[in-house]
Structure formats: C-alpha cells, structure tokens
Amino acid sequence: MITEIITFKLRPGMTREDVVATYRKTAPIWRANPDCIRKCYLYDRERHLGGGAYLWRTLDAAKRAHGDAWRKMINDLYGSDDQISITYFETPIVADNLVQRTIEEHEVSAGVFAPLPEGLPVAREA
C-alpha cells in the first residue's frame, strides 16, 4: 500500500465552506476509483492549503490518478497556480478503527478485505 499526501495552495478569498463544498463534489471521483482505498480531505486555514491523504493499492495507481488532467482540475477548482506538493510513503500496516482491525499490505494486494463488524454504523450517501 502507498500513502500519498498532497497539498495545494487555495485561491485567495476561498473560504473553508467553499473548499468543503468542492470536496463534496469531487468525492465521487475517488469513491469510483477501485485502486483508491481511502481518501481523507485536508484543510489548513492558517497556510491557506487544501489537499488529501490517500491510501492506494500501488504507487503506479497513485501516479496514474494524479497526472496532467488532475493537475488541471486542481488548478481550475482551487486556483492553485500549480503550487502542488505530492509525497509518497510505503504503508505496510494500517490500524483501522472503523473496521476494527489491522490491515496488512499483503491482504490488500491479495484482495482480502474483511466485512465491517456486525452492528457497526455505515454512512450512506443520500
């Protein structure tokens, strides 16, 4: 697994509410990508940055998702003027409290995912 941390400059005057509204519009893109295990949207008011922390199946998948078309989208949506930072980390283990288990990289590469524990509330899109 690969963790990818991305930050980008936000357009001057863009509020947290503006950023979150745009995040909501882009969430379906990442939900539809089978190589993206998880995305956490990031916001830094003081440095006026947006971004994401992604958990990917592979480094190649992360790089494919964040090519030229994605950069154009980020620049168009957030006015980043190509002020984008991307950092990758190998992620051998994830302690996941939502599914109440530890996930190891060999499980992901083998496609082995345990179902959510019984009784655990699951958010559904309206």
N, C-alpha and C positions, 0 to 999 in steps of 0.2 A: 504494500500500500504506500501511497505517497500523500503527504500533506503539502498543500500549496497555499502559501499566504500571499495575498495580493492586496496592495493598497494603491489608491489613485486619488489625485487632487480633485476636489469638488469645485464646481463653478462658483464664483463669488456670488453671495446672496442666497445660495441654495440652503434651505433650512433642513433640519432633521426630518420634519414631516415630508418635505419634498423628496428627500433621499429614500425614506421608508416607503413612500408611495411607489417610487420607481423600482425598489427592491421587490415589492409585491408583484409588479408587472413582469419582472424577469424570473421569478421563482419557477414558473412552469418550464422554462428552458432547461433548468438544472434538474428538475424532477423527471424530465423526459430523457435525460442522458443516462443510459444504463451503466456507464463507466464511472459516473459521479455517485459515490456512496453517500456523501453528506456535504452540504454547504451551510456555513454559518455566515450571515451577512454582518459586516463590521462597520462601525461609525465612530469617528473621533472628532468631537466638536472643537476641541482646542486647536488641533492641527488642520482642521477642515479637510479630513480624509474620509473616503469610503473604502470599501473593499470586501474581501471574502476570505474565509478559511475553508478550503475544500479538502475532502478526503477522497482520493482517487484510487482506482484499482491499479493503475500503472502510470509511470511518468509519461509515456507516449500519449496516453489518453488525456492527461492534463495539458500537454503541449498542443495536441490537436484542438482542444476546446478553446484555447486562448491564442489563436493565431491572428492574422491581419483583420479578418471580419469582426472578431470580438473586440480588438483594439478600437476599430472604427465605432462600434456600438458604444463602448465606454466613453470615448471622446464625444460622441453625439449626445448621449444621455446625461452625462455628468460634466461636460465641458472640461475634461481633464488635460487638454493640450498635450496628450501623450506623456504626462507625468505619472507613469505607472511603474510600480515595483512588484516583481514576482520572485519569490524564494521557495525552493523545494526542500522537503525533508523526507527521508525514508521513515516509514511508520510501521515498525514491526508489531506493535501491540496497541490496542485501543481499549481502555477501561470505559465501558459504555453503561451508564446508569439508567438510560431509558429502556434498554432491553435487558438490563440487569445481568450483564455478563462481560467477560473479557474476550475480545476478538483478536485472533492472531492472523498474521498476513497469509499463512498457508490456507486458512479457511476461506479467505476472500478469493485467492487465486483458484481454489478448487470449487468455488461457488457454493460453499456450505454456509448457510445462514440459518440460525435457529429462529423459530417464530417468536413473536412477542409473548412474554409470560401471560398466562390467563388472568383476566381482570385488570390488566394494565390499560388505562385510558389511551386511546389513539385519536389524535386530532384528524379531522376530515375536512377537506375543503368544501365550502358551501356551494 
